[in-house]
Amino acid sequence: MVCVFFAKKVYNRRHHKRGATMAASSPSMQRLLRLKMLRLLENPFEEFTDGRYFVPTTQVARIYQEVRQRWFERAQGLILIDGEPGSGKSSLARFLAGGHTRSPLVLAVAPHTPNRLLKLINEGLGLPRVKEESRRRALLENYLAERYIGVVIDQDPRKITPPLGQLIADLSQKITVVVTGYEVFNYPWDDWGAALSGRYLLTPWDYDTLVFVVEEITRRAGRVMGSLFTPEALERLYVLAEGRPRETLRLCRQALESLLSGEGTTVEPWMLEPYVTSTEGASFFTEGNL
């Protein structure tokens, strides 16, 4: 089992030290810190060299542990993970399918037909490549007759058709299948015969969670004291992003890019504003989920 690292810090503004020193204060070290933060913000679920995961929220940690436990026990069933666009479903799907377990894990992204899903699963398992759906299904069934696997299906932005839903339901009778996507709760899983084992609704981050995530990423990037974000910037970030993880991390990246351009030493509220007004009227929900 993968050891999940989770530590929640309580943010205290009284101890916030604006402009606090880094491990080294040279411009080159400051730039290195910000570049590392940008990398972490691209994938805050990254696996680190010590074998532990940075799990940013209590909810994600709980889902991760419960799903991994089912795979460890080689249980059967269907796990549904729903949430508004930008709530982190796709990142959670990648997170769940990463790491190491005693059974193979497969991530299938946006399959639109049963044949496509079979193709993605079989390729992930290294099974022989064939084109016909019946042969792909037979290969997978033969594999599952002797071995156990975990499957994560990140369905956004595709819809689940009845034939695809039926295949997912059939697989849930043999293994634990996780499906992430917008409104995945609304499909007739019972009619398809799925062994429904759990439903999780991803919720927006509250202010404390947002601060924790930003501060933890800052710490992992190498900041020794204080925050790279001023208290006012964190408050503005929360207002602008409305707790949406994808939008929160996007605005953080944009602000750090301003710092890399020589705009200052800490993120100020005004650094967040241009990136919202410049995209005013555009939908943030056209991209894949965070």
RAMO-V281136 format. One record per residue. PHI is phi in whole degrees, -180 to 180 (none if undefined). Layout:
phi->PHI
phi->PHI
This chain:
phi->none
phi->-77
phi->-78
phi->-96
phi->-91
phi->-147
phi->-143
phi->-96
phi->-101
phi->-92
phi->-82
phi->-126
phi->-64
phi->-64
phi->-103
phi->-73
phi->-111
phi->-65
phi->76
phi->-63
phi->-75
phi->-97
phi->-57
phi->-140
phi->-98
phi->-68
phi->-56
phi->-66
phi->-71
phi->-62
phi->-64
phi->-61
phi->-59
phi->-69
phi->-64
phi->-67
phi->-63
phi->-60
phi->-65
phi->-67
phi->-68
phi->-67
phi->-149
phi->-69
phi->-96
phi->-60
phi->-87
phi->-95
phi->-65
phi->-83
phi->84
phi->-106
phi->-102
phi->-87
phi->-106
phi->-78
phi->-137
phi->-61
phi->-63
phi->-64
phi->-61
phi->-66
phi->-61
phi->-57
phi->-65
phi->-69
phi->-68
phi->-62
phi->-64
phi->-63
phi->-66
phi->-62
phi->-83
phi->57
phi->-83
phi->-109
phi->145
phi->-115
phi->-110
phi->-108
phi->-124
phi->-112
phi->162
phi->-64
phi->-55
phi->87
phi->-86
phi->105
phi->-66
phi->-68
phi->-65
phi->-65
phi->-60
phi->-65
phi->-63
phi->-63
phi->-83
phi->-91
phi->77
phi->-132
phi->-135
phi->-77
phi->-119
phi->-62
phi->-119
phi->-128
phi->-110
phi->-114
phi->-103
phi->50
phi->-70
phi->-105
phi->-141
phi->-59
phi->-63
phi->-66
phi->-63
phi->-61
phi->-61
phi->-65
phi->-66
phi->-63
phi->-65
phi->-65
phi->-91
phi->76
phi->-77
phi->-56
phi->-87
phi->-135
phi->-105
phi->-73
phi->-61
phi->-63
phi->-72
phi->-63
phi->-65
phi->-64
phi->-62
phi->-68
phi->-62
phi->-64
phi->-65
phi->-71
phi->-67
phi->-120
phi->-135
phi->-113
phi->-138
phi->-112
phi->-124
phi->-120
phi->-115
phi->-93
phi->-86
phi->-62
phi->-96
phi->-75
phi->-88
phi->-98
phi->-80
phi->-55
phi->-62
phi->-68
phi->-61
phi->-66
phi->-64
phi->-61
phi->-63
phi->-62
phi->-65
phi->-67
phi->-79
phi->-117
phi->-141
phi->-89
phi->-112
phi->-107
phi->-121
phi->-111
phi->166
phi->-73
phi->64
phi->-70
phi->-65
phi->-85
phi->-82
phi->-80
phi->-63
phi->-63
phi->-64
phi->-83
phi->84
phi->-72
phi->-89
phi->-67
phi->-117
phi->-174
phi->-130
phi->-130
phi->-110
phi->-71
phi->-111
phi->-62
phi->-72
phi->-82
phi->-63
phi->-62
phi->-67
phi->-58
phi->-63
phi->-59
phi->-62
phi->-63
phi->-67
phi->-69
phi->-65
phi->-60
phi->-64
phi->-66
phi->-75
phi->121
phi->-71
phi->-89
phi->-131
phi->72
phi->-116
phi->-77
phi->-106
phi->-69
phi->-56
phi->-66
phi->-67
phi->-64
phi->-65
phi->-68
phi->-59
phi->-65
phi->-66
phi->-70
phi->-83
phi->55
phi->79
phi->-78
phi->-56
phi->-61
phi->-70
phi->-60
phi->-69
phi->-63
phi->-66
phi->-62
phi->-61
phi->-63
phi->-65
phi->-67
phi->-64
phi->-64
phi->-63
phi->-65
phi->-84
phi->89
phi->-83
phi->158
phi->-109
phi->-134
phi->-78
phi->-109
phi->-54
phi->-65
phi->-70
phi->-87
phi->-62
phi->-59
phi->-78
phi->-87
phi->-67
phi->-72
phi->-110
phi->-59
phi->90
phi->-86
phi->-89
phi->-85
phi->-104
phi->-86
phi->-88
phi->-66
phi->-60
phi->-54
